[in-house]
Amino acid sequence: MQQGSTLCVRKAGPLQAVVVAGLFGVAVTAHGQADTGGLSSAPPAPLSTREATTQDNGGQGPRRQMTFVPRVAVDGTWTDNVRLLGGAGKTSDFVTSVSPGLRFTADGDRLKADVDYSLTRLQYANEQSLNRYENALRAVGSLEVAENFAFVDFSGTISQQTISAFGPRSASDVTDNRNRSETGVYRISPYVRGQFSDWAQYELRYGRTTSRTKSDLVAADYDLDELSMRLASTDSQRVIGWSINANHLKQEYTSGRSYEADRVRAFLTHPFTPQLSVSVIPGWESNNYASQDKQSHVTYGGQVQWALSERTQMSALVEQRFFGRSYSVSFEHRTPRSAWRFSDSRDASATPSQAGSVSVGTLYDLYYFQFASIEPDAARRAQLVNSFLLANGLNGNTSVDLGFLASSVTLARRRDASLTLIGLRDTLSFLLSQSETSRLLQVDTNDDLSTSNLIRQHGLSVVYSRRLTPLSTLNVLGSMSRASGQGGDQSSDLRSLSISLSTRLGPNTTGTVGLRRTVSTGNLSSYSESALRGGLSWQF
């Protein structure tokens, strides 16, 4: 088991973080095509792709391959409620969006990278004060700096996130929603790993995470530094295997609150069979998550890991910590035509993505989550998801939003169940999510947890895709979400249904038409919206 951690470093500004993320994104992300056990319906490689490939020693030496796929999409959307207002406040508008983008992949002996970036210009026919630019980024990868010794992992996202769980939610970025904000999260993590003779393996890792949002409504920006060490026995089949994990974390929010945490854990593991192992986990931790000053606590727990087969796995970890019981339970099963996944966890969270407060935001995120059991490697999984979306005519940026932005460390319980079924022409996916988020320490912030001590969220997304012809695909996306505060005095509901038809008009051209209906109700605002969309996209 591997644990993250942190170290204090000089604070980086937003611009510096973006520059570093961009440089490492182009130098550090994705993997080659993965074995998906029959789940991937990957299309043929794009016809318009610039490829640079070098093979030394007649194909026997180092292999370096980079692929650049530029694209542009032009969409037109008519909506009957561009400002998402209720009653007589509804106003219609026609919105034109132009989105140039670039996908870069690298698949070499040392560099694995998948970076997808687009910049969208939204132009409104009537409400021209809403004209704006929006960025979107998905990047993940790794770089082997020194063979079998030094590595760098990288990831970065820019997406539209919901600020308040109780504010108005929307199913599209085209409408004007002041409760959404462009948020960027970037992480870079260099590490070294090796082995002491034949008795132990080691890993030393540093991680730097920076999160920035463009909204002034919540102070959710933070810088997180981590430092971790792991030492483990090499023979997993000995009577007692062992590992020691130590980590240090420091996190600074722009709200002024700073968190520090130190933790040491030992895993003493007995493998009953090659498939079943049981661990005892004694440990110690010190942090200021639930107090103004750091407090120390003894921790203890246990873990069971059971690989019933290559396609079916179960694991459960339970610990007694400073806030009470912490646990993580997961079940994964896949067949050549299906993927099943269930997880249930309760833990203190130093970052929104850990807590589930920034949750599944787009269709890409949904499948990235569901395919975790199929492809655990982050870069390979990014390639798999992108190929799957392209093969089924799905837009990865389609919102299936559930979440909010937090300004402090939280205590979160999250349950997720997902199922994907793939036939020869049909794909059907379900994702059910439930979360409960509370604050460990009452601090003066302006997020949802300052007005409600407990926030419950429920979400259901259903995605259906049918290949009508070799060139045309019908897509249906339905989603429901609900957020409620403690006592039920705050609540928000969203129901959305969208239907679209995409057709390949040429080797590099795809046309799409679609309908969308959204209904939102809540204490703060309620609205309904209908929209008609049509667009063209080109790859070069």
C-alpha positions as CSV (number, residue, x, y, z in Angstrom):
1,M,0.0,0.0,0.0
2,Q,1.3,3.4,-0.9
3,Q,0.6,6.6,1.0
4,G,1.0,10.2,-0.1
5,S,2.7,12.9,1.9
6,T,4.0,16.4,2.0
7,L,6.7,19.0,2.7
8,C,6.8,22.7,3.1
9,V,8.1,24.6,0.0
10,R,8.1,28.1,-1.2
11,K,4.6,29.1,-2.3
12,A,4.0,29.2,-6.1
13,G,1.7,31.7,-7.8
14,P,-1.1,30.7,-10.2
15,L,0.9,31.7,-13.3
16,Q,4.0,29.8,-12.1
17,A,1.8,26.7,-11.5
18,V,0.3,26.9,-15.0
19,V,3.7,27.3,-16.7
20,V,5.2,24.4,-14.8
21,A,2.1,22.3,-15.5
22,G,2.2,23.1,-19.1
23,L,5.9,22.3,-19.5
24,F,5.6,19.0,-17.7
25,G,2.3,18.2,-19.4
26,V,4.0,18.2,-22.8
27,A,6.9,16.4,-21.3
28,V,5.2,13.9,-19.1
29,T,1.9,12.2,-19.9
30,A,0.2,9.0,-21.1
31,H,0.6,5.4,-22.2
32,G,0.2,3.1,-25.1
33,Q,-2.8,1.1,-26.0
34,A,-3.8,-1.2,-23.1
35,D,-5.2,-4.7,-23.0
36,T,-8.8,-4.1,-22.0
37,G,-10.1,-7.6,-21.7
38,G,-12.5,-6.9,-24.6
39,L,-14.0,-3.7,-23.1
40,S,-12.3,-1.3,-25.4
41,S,-14.2,-0.5,-28.7
42,A,-11.3,1.7,-29.8
43,P,-11.6,3.2,-33.3
44,P,-8.9,3.1,-35.9
45,A,-6.2,5.8,-35.4
46,P,-7.2,9.3,-36.6
47,L,-6.6,9.8,-40.3
48,S,-5.3,13.3,-39.7
49,T,-2.4,12.7,-37.2
50,R,1.1,14.1,-37.2
51,E,3.4,11.3,-36.0
52,A,7.1,11.3,-35.2
53,T,8.6,7.9,-34.6
54,T,12.2,6.9,-34.1
55,Q,13.4,3.3,-33.7
56,D,17.1,2.5,-33.2
57,N,19.0,-0.6,-34.0
58,G,16.6,-1.9,-36.6
59,G,13.7,-1.6,-34.3
60,Q,15.5,-3.3,-31.4
61,G,16.7,-0.2,-29.6
62,P,14.8,2.6,-27.7
63,R,11.4,3.5,-29.1
64,R,10.1,7.1,-29.1
65,Q,6.8,8.0,-30.5
66,M,4.9,11.3,-30.3
67,T,1.5,12.0,-31.8
68,F,-0.2,15.4,-32.2
69,V,-3.8,15.6,-33.2
70,P,-5.1,19.2,-33.7
71,R,-8.8,19.8,-34.0
72,V,-11.5,22.5,-34.0
73,A,-15.2,22.3,-33.2
74,V,-17.9,24.9,-34.1
75,D,-21.2,24.6,-32.3
76,G,-24.4,26.6,-32.3
77,T,-26.9,26.3,-29.4
78,W,-30.3,27.9,-29.0
79,T,-31.5,28.0,-25.4
80,D,-34.7,29.3,-24.0
81,N,-33.1,30.3,-20.6
82,V,-29.6,31.6,-21.1
83,R,-29.3,33.1,-17.6
84,L,-31.0,30.1,-15.8
85,L,-33.7,32.3,-14.2
86,G,-37.1,31.2,-13.1
87,G,-40.6,32.4,-14.2
88,A,-40.8,35.6,-16.2
89,G,-37.0,36.1,-16.0
90,K,-36.3,33.5,-18.7
91,T,-34.6,35.0,-21.8
92,S,-33.6,33.0,-24.9
93,D,-30.4,33.4,-26.9
94,F,-28.3,31.8,-29.6
95,V,-24.7,30.9,-28.6
96,T,-21.9,30.2,-30.9
97,S,-18.8,28.4,-29.6
98,V,-15.5,27.8,-31.3
99,S,-13.2,25.4,-29.7
100,P,-9.7,24.8,-31.1
101,G,-7.8,22.0,-29.3
102,L,-4.8,19.7,-29.4
103,R,-4.2,16.2,-28.1
104,F,-0.6,15.2,-27.6
105,T,0.4,11.6,-26.8
106,A,3.9,10.2,-26.1
107,D,4.6,6.5,-26.0
108,G,8.2,5.7,-25.5
109,D,10.5,3.6,-23.4
110,R,10.7,6.4,-20.8
111,L,8.0,9.0,-21.6
112,K,4.3,8.1,-21.4
113,A,2.0,11.1,-21.8
114,D,-1.6,12.0,-22.8
115,V,-2.4,15.7,-22.8
116,D,-5.7,17.1,-24.2
117,Y,-6.2,20.9,-24.2
118,S,-8.9,23.1,-25.7
119,L,-9.8,26.8,-25.6
120,T,-13.5,27.7,-26.2
121,R,-14.8,31.1,-27.2
122,L,-18.5,31.6,-26.3
123,Q,-20.2,34.3,-28.4
124,Y,-23.8,35.3,-27.5
125,A,-26.1,36.8,-30.1
126,N,-28.1,39.0,-27.6
127,E,-26.5,38.8,-24.1
128,Q,-23.1,39.9,-25.3
129,S,-21.9,40.8,-21.8
130,L,-21.7,37.0,-21.3
131,N,-19.1,36.5,-24.1
132,R,-16.0,34.7,-22.6
133,Y,-13.2,32.2,-23.0
134,E,-13.1,28.8,-21.2
135,N,-10.1,26.5,-20.9
136,A,-10.2,22.7,-20.6
137,L,-7.3,20.4,-19.8
138,R,-6.8,16.8,-19.1
139,A,-3.2,15.6,-18.6
140,V,-1.7,12.6,-17.0
141,G,1.6,10.7,-17.4
142,S,5.1,9.7,-16.2
143,L,8.7,10.2,-17.1
144,E,11.5,7.8,-16.3
145,V,14.5,10.1,-15.7
146,A,17.0,7.5,-14.7
147,E,16.5,3.9,-15.7
148,N,14.7,1.9,-13.0
149,F,15.5,4.5,-10.4
150,A,14.2,8.1,-10.8
151,F,10.7,9.0,-12.1
152,V,8.4,11.9,-12.4
153,D,4.6,11.6,-12.3
154,F,2.4,14.4,-13.6
155,S,-1.3,15.3,-13.8
156,G,-3.4,18.4,-14.5
157,T,-7.0,19.3,-15.0
158,I,-8.9,22.5,-15.9
159,S,-12.6,22.2,-15.7
160,Q,-15.8,23.9,-14.7
161,Q,-16.7,23.1,-11.0
162,T,-19.8,23.9,-9.0
163,I,-19.0,26.3,-6.2
164,S,-22.0,25.7,-3.9
165,A,-23.9,22.4,-3.5
166,F,-27.1,24.5,-2.9
167,G,-26.7,27.0,-5.7
168,P,-28.1,26.5,-9.2
169,R,-26.6,23.7,-11.2
170,S,-26.5,23.4,-15.0
171,A,-26.0,20.7,-17.5
172,S,-24.0,22.8,-20.0
173,D,-21.3,25.4,-19.9
174,V,-23.1,27.4,-22.6
175,T,-25.6,29.0,-20.1
176,D,-24.6,31.7,-17.6
177,N,-24.2,30.1,-14.2
178,R,-22.5,32.2,-11.5
179,N,-22.4,29.0,-9.4
180,R,-19.7,27.5,-11.6
181,S,-16.1,28.5,-11.9
182,E,-13.1,27.4,-13.9
183,T,-10.8,25.4,-11.6
184,G,-7.3,24.1,-12.3
185,V,-5.6,21.4,-10.3
186,Y,-1.9,20.6,-11.1
187,R,0.3,18.0,-9.5
188,I,3.9,17.0,-10.1
189,S,5.6,14.2,-8.1
190,P,9.2,13.2,-8.6
191,Y,10.3,10.0,-6.8
192,V,13.1,7.4,-6.7
193,R,12.7,3.7,-6.0
194,G,15.0,0.8,-5.7
195,Q,16.0,-2.2,-3.7
196,F,18.4,-3.0,-0.8
197,S,20.0,-6.3,-1.8
198,D,17.2,-8.9,-1.8
199,W,15.6,-8.0,1.6
200,A,13.8,-4.7,1.0
201,Q,12.4,-2.3,-1.5
202,Y,12.2,1.5,-1.0
203,E,10.5,4.5,-2.5
204,L,11.1,8.2,-1.7
205,R,8.5,10.6,-3.2
206,Y,7.8,14.3,-3.2
207,G,4.5,15.8,-4.4
208,R,3.4,19.3,-5.1
209,T,-0.3,20.0,-5.8
210,T,-1.7,23.5,-6.7
211,S,-5.4,24.3,-7.0
212,R,-6.7,27.6,-8.4
213,T,-10.2,28.8,-9.1
214,K,-11.3,32.0,-10.8
215,S,-14.2,32.6,-8.4
216,D,-14.1,35.2,-5.6
217,L,-17.1,33.5,-3.9
218,V,-15.1,30.9,-2.1
219,A,-11.5,30.7,-0.9
220,A,-10.8,27.2,-2.2
221,D,-7.3,27.8,-3.6
222,Y,-4.6,25.9,-1.9
223,D,-1.0,24.7,-2.2
224,L,-0.2,21.2,-0.9
225,D,3.3,19.7,-0.4
226,E,3.9,16.1,0.4
227,L,6.9,14.0,1.3
228,S,6.7,10.2,1.8
229,M,8.9,7.2,2.3
230,R,8.0,3.6,1.9
231,L,10.2,0.6,2.9
232,A,8.8,-2.9,2.2
233,S,10.0,-6.6,2.2
234,T,10.6,-8.1,-1.2
235,D,9.1,-11.6,-0.8
236,S,5.4,-11.4,-0.7
237,Q,5.0,-15.1,0.0
238,R,7.0,-15.2,3.3
239,V,5.2,-16.0,6.5
240,I,5.1,-12.4,7.5
241,G,5.6,-9.6,5.0
242,W,6.1,-6.0,6.2
243,S,6.2,-2.4,5.0
244,I,6.6,0.9,6.8
245,N,5.0,4.1,5.4
246,A,5.9,7.5,6.7
247,N,4.7,10.8,5.3
248,H,4.6,14.5,6.1
249,L,2.0,17.0,4.7
250,K,1.6,20.7,4.7
251,Q,-1.3,22.5,3.0
252,E,-2.0,26.2,2.9
253,Y,-5.4,27.7,1.8
254,T,-5.8,31.2,0.6
255,S,-8.4,31.6,3.4
256,G,-5.4,31.8,5.7
257,R,-5.8,28.4,7.3
258,S,-2.7,26.1,7.3
259,Y,-2.7,22.4,7.9
260,E,0.1,20.0,8.8
261,A,0.1,16.3,9.3
262,D,2.6,13.6,10.0
263,R,1.8,9.9,9.9
264,V,3.7,6.6,10.3
265,R,2.2,3.2,9.7
266,A,3.5,-0.4,9.6
267,F,1.8,-3.2,7.6
268,L,2.4,-6.7,8.9
269,T,1.0,-9.1,6.3
270,H,0.4,-12.8,6.3
271,P,-0.4,-14.4,2.9
272,F,-2.8,-17.3,3.6
273,T,-2.8,-18.1,-0.1
274,P,-1.3,-16.3,-3.1
275,Q,-4.7,-14.7,-3.6
276,L,-5.7,-13.9,0.1
277,S,-3.6,-11.8,2.5
278,V,-4.4,-10.2,5.9
279,S,-2.5,-7.3,7.5
280,V,-2.3,-5.8,10.9
281,I,-1.7,-2.0,10.8
282,P,-0.2,-0.3,14.0
283,G,0.6,3.4,13.5
284,W,0.9,7.0,14.9
285,E,-0.3,10.3,13.6
286,S,0.0,14.0,14.5
287,N,-2.0,16.8,12.8
288,N,-4.0,20.0,13.4
289,Y,-7.1,18.9,11.4
290,A,-9.4,19.0,14.4
291,S,-7.6,21.5,16.6
292,Q,-5.7,24.7,16.4
293,D,-2.4,23.0,17.4
294,K,-1.1,19.6,16.3
295,Q,-2.2,16.7,18.4
296,S,-0.8,13.2,18.4
297,H,-2.7,9.9,18.4
298,V,-2.0,6.2,18.2
299,T,-3.8,4.4,15.3
300,Y,-4.5,0.8,14.7
301,G,-6.3,-1.3,12.2
302,G,-6.4,-4.1,9.7
303,Q,-6.6,-5.0,6.0
304,V,-7.9,-7.9,3.9
305,Q,-7.0,-8.2,0.2
306,W,-8.6,-11.1,-1.8
307,A,-8.0,-11.6,-5.5
308,L,-10.7,-14.2,-6.4
309,S,-9.5,-14.2,-10.0
310,E,-7.7,-12.0,-12.5
311,R,-11.0,-10.3,-13.1
312,T,-12.5,-10.1,-9.6
313,Q,-10.9,-8.4,-6.6
314,M,-12.0,-7.4,-3.1
315,S,-10.3,-5.3,-0.4
316,A,-11.2,-3.9,2.9
317,L,-9.2,-1.6,5.3
318,V,-10.4,-0.4,8.7
319,E,-8.5,1.8,11.1
320,Q,-9.2,3.7,14.4
321,R,-8.0,7.2,14.0
322,F,-8.3,10.6,15.7
323,F,-11.8,11.3,14.3
324,G,-13.1,7.7,14.9
325,R,-13.3,4.9,12.4
326,S,-11.8,5.2,9.0
327,Y,-12.4,2.6,6.3
328,S,-12.1,1.8,2.6
329,V,-13.9,-1.1,1.0
330,S,-13.9,-1.9,-2.7
331,F,-15.1,-4.6,-5.0
332,E,-14.2,-4.9,-8.7
333,H,-15.3,-7.4,-11.3
334,R,-15.1,-7.4,-15.1
335,T,-15.9,-9.6,-18.0
336,P,-15.1,-9.2,-21.7
337,R,-18.3,-7.2,-22.0
338,S,-18.9,-5.6,-18.6
339,A,-17.2,-3.8,-15.7
340,W,-18.6,-3.7,-12.2
341,R,-17.2,-1.5,-9.4
342,F,-18.3,-0.6,-5.8
343,S,-16.5,1.4,-3.2
344,D,-17.3,2.8,0.2
345,S,-14.9,5.0,2.2
346,R,-14.7,7.3,5.2
347,D,-11.7,9.4,5.9
348,A,-10.2,12.8,6.6
349,S,-9.6,14.7,3.4
350,A,-6.9,17.3,2.7
351,T,-8.0,17.9,-0.9
352,P,-11.4,18.2,-2.5
353,S,-10.8,15.3,-4.9
354,Q,-10.1,13.1,-1.9
355,A,-13.2,14.1,-0.2
356,G,-15.4,13.7,-3.2
357,S,-16.4,17.4,-2.9
358,V,-15.1,17.7,-6.4
359,S,-16.6,14.6,-7.8
360,V,-17.4,13.2,-11.2
361,G,-17.7,16.4,-13.3
362,T,-17.7,15.2,-16.9
363,L,-18.5,12.1,-19.0
364,Y,-14.7,11.6,-19.3
365,D,-14.4,11.6,-15.5
366,L,-17.2,9.1,-15.2
367,Y,-15.5,6.6,-17.5
368,Y,-12.1,7.3,-16.1
369,F,-13.6,6.3,-12.7
370,Q,-15.4,3.2,-14.1
371,F,-12.3,1.9,-16.0
372,A,-10.1,1.9,-12.9
373,S,-10.5,-1.8,-12.5
374,I,-9.8,-2.4,-16.1
375,E,-6.6,-0.3,-16.3
376,P,-5.1,0.9,-13.0
377,D,-2.3,2.8,-14.7
378,A,-3.4,6.4,-15.0
379,A,-1.7,7.2,-18.4
380,R,-2.9,4.0,-20.0
381,R,-6.4,4.5,-18.7
382,A,-6.5,8.0,-20.2
383,Q,-5.7,6.6,-23.6
384,L,-8.4,3.9,-23.1
385,V,-11.1,6.4,-22.1
386,N,-10.3,8.8,-25.0
387,S,-10.4,5.9,-27.5
388,F,-13.7,4.6,-26.0
389,L,-15.3,8.0,-26.2
390,L,-14.2,8.5,-29.8
391,A,-15.4,5.1,-30.8
392,N,-18.8,5.6,-29.4
393,G,-19.3,9.2,-30.6
394,L,-19.4,10.6,-27.0
395,N,-18.3,14.1,-25.9
396,G,-16.0,13.7,-22.9
397,N,-16.7,17.3,-21.8
398,T,-20.4,16.6,-21.2
399,S,-21.2,17.5,-17.6
400,V,-22.5,14.9,-15.2
401,D,-21.8,17.2,-12.3
402,L,-21.9,16.4,-8.6
403,G,-19.8,18.3,-6.1
404,F,-18.8,21.6,-4.5
405,L,-15.7,23.6,-3.6
406,A,-14.5,23.4,0.0
407,S,-12.0,25.7,1.9
408,S,-10.7,23.4,4.6
409,V,-9.9,19.8,5.6
410,T,-13.1,17.8,5.8
411,L,-14.4,14.4,7.0
412,A,-16.0,12.6,4.1
413,R,-17.9,9.4,3.5
414,R,-18.4,8.4,-0.1
415,R,-20.1,5.5,-1.8
416,D,-19.9,4.7,-5.5
417,A,-21.4,1.9,-7.6
418,S,-20.8,1.7,-11.3
419,L,-21.7,-0.7,-14.1
420,T,-20.8,-0.6,-17.8
421,L,-22.2,-3.1,-20.3
422,I,-20.9,-3.2,-23.9
423,G,-22.5,-5.1,-26.7
424,L,-21.7,-5.2,-30.4
425,R,-23.6,-2.0,-31.1
426,D,-24.8,-0.8,-27.7
427,T,-23.1,0.6,-24.6
428,L,-24.9,1.2,-21.3
429,S,-23.4,2.7,-18.2
430,F,-24.7,3.5,-14.7
431,L,-23.0,5.5,-12.0
432,L,-24.6,5.9,-8.5
433,S,-22.9,8.2,-6.0
434,Q,-23.6,9.2,-2.4
435,S,-21.5,11.4,-0.2
436,E,-21.6,12.9,3.3
437,T,-19.2,15.8,4.0
438,S,-18.6,17.6,7.3
439,R,-15.9,19.8,8.8
440,L,-13.5,18.5,11.3
441,L,-12.8,21.9,12.8
442,Q,-15.1,25.0,12.6
443,V,-13.1,27.7,10.9
444,D,-14.2,31.1,9.4
445,T,-14.6,30.4,5.7
446,N,-17.3,31.2,3.1
447,D,-18.0,27.8,1.7
448,D,-21.1,25.6,2.2
449,L,-19.7,24.0,5.4
450,S,-19.7,27.4,7.1
451,T,-23.6,27.4,7.0
452,S,-24.3,23.6,7.3
453,N,-22.3,21.2,9.4
454,L,-23.2,18.2,7.2
455,I,-23.8,18.1,3.4
456,R,-25.4,15.1,1.8
457,Q,-25.2,14.5,-1.9
458,H,-26.8,11.8,-4.1
459,G,-26.3,11.4,-7.9
460,L,-27.3,9.0,-10.6
461,S,-26.0,9.1,-14.2
462,V,-27.1,6.8,-17.0
463,V,-25.4,6.8,-20.4
464,Y,-26.7,4.9,-23.4
465,S,-25.0,4.8,-26.8
466,R,-26.1,2.9,-29.9
467,R,-24.2,2.6,-33.1
468,L,-26.9,3.0,-35.8
469,T,-24.6,2.6,-38.7
470,P,-20.8,2.3,-39.1
471,L,-20.8,6.1,-39.3
472,S,-23.7,7.2,-37.0
473,T,-24.2,6.9,-33.3
474,L,-27.2,7.8,-31.0
475,N,-26.3,9.0,-27.5
476,V,-28.7,9.5,-24.5
477,L,-27.5,10.9,-21.2
478,G,-29.8,11.2,-18.2
479,S,-28.7,12.4,-14.8
480,M,-30.2,13.3,-11.4
481,S,-28.5,14.9,-8.4
482,R,-29.6,16.2,-5.0
483,A,-27.7,18.1,-2.3
484,S,-29.2,18.8,1.2
485,G,-27.9,20.5,4.3
486,Q,-28.2,19.4,7.9
487,G,-31.9,19.7,9.0
488,G,-33.1,20.0,5.4
489,D,-33.2,23.8,5.4
490,Q,-30.9,23.9,2.3
491,S,-31.4,21.8,-0.8
492,S,-30.9,21.6,-4.5
493,D,-32.0,19.2,-7.2
494,L,-31.1,18.8,-10.8
495,R,-32.6,16.6,-13.5
496,S,-31.3,16.6,-17.0
497,L,-31.8,14.6,-20.2
498,S,-29.9,15.0,-23.4
499,I,-30.2,13.2,-26.7
500,S,-27.7,13.6,-29.6
501,L,-26.9,12.0,-32.9
502,S,-23.4,12.2,-34.3
503,T,-22.4,11.2,-37.9
504,R,-19.0,11.1,-39.6
505,L,-19.4,13.3,-42.7
506,G,-15.9,12.7,-44.0
507,P,-12.6,11.1,-43.0
508,N,-11.9,14.0,-40.6
509,T,-15.3,15.6,-40.1
510,T,-18.1,14.8,-37.6
511,G,-21.5,16.4,-37.4
512,T,-23.7,16.4,-34.3
513,V,-27.2,17.5,-33.5
514,G,-28.9,17.3,-30.1
515,L,-31.7,18.2,-27.7
516,R,-31.4,19.0,-23.9
517,R,-33.9,19.4,-21.2
518,T,-32.9,20.5,-17.7
519,V,-35.0,21.2,-14.5
520,S,-33.4,22.6,-11.4
521,T,-35.2,23.2,-8.0
522,G,-33.8,24.5,-4.7
523,N,-34.1,26.9,-1.8
524,L,-31.9,29.5,-3.5
525,S,-33.1,29.3,-7.1
526,S,-35.3,27.2,-9.5
527,Y,-35.4,27.1,-13.3
528,S,-36.1,25.0,-16.3
529,E,-34.2,25.1,-19.7
530,S,-34.6,23.6,-23.1
531,A,-31.9,23.7,-25.7
532,L,-31.2,22.7,-29.3
533,R,-27.6,22.2,-30.4
534,G,-25.8,21.5,-33.7
535,G,-22.1,21.4,-34.5
536,L,-19.2,20.3,-36.7
537,S,-15.8,19.1,-35.6
538,W,-12.6,18.5,-37.6
539,Q,-9.4,16.7,-36.9
540,F,-6.3,17.7,-38.9
